[in-house]
Amino acid sequence: MAAAEPAARLMGGVLNWDDATVRREVEHYRARVAAERESQQQPDDRTADAPRLGAPDVRMGARAG
């Protein structure tokens, strides 16, 4: 997680992202990681899907699922 912002800044330079886009991408990434981690703590696959599917999907610009 510590490398998320520096990595986004590096990629942002290549992709011509402004500061707002870098922040948004890092926020989305952190939310996805948190959701994946939470899903791993669930007792079964069905319950695990809820946090993952509730996290924003940066490619879609909205909630997945």
Buried (B, 14 or more C-beta within 10 A) or exposed (E): EEEBBEBBBEEBEEEEBEEEEBBBBBBBBBBBEEBEEBBEEBEEEEEBEEBBEBBBBBEEEEEBE
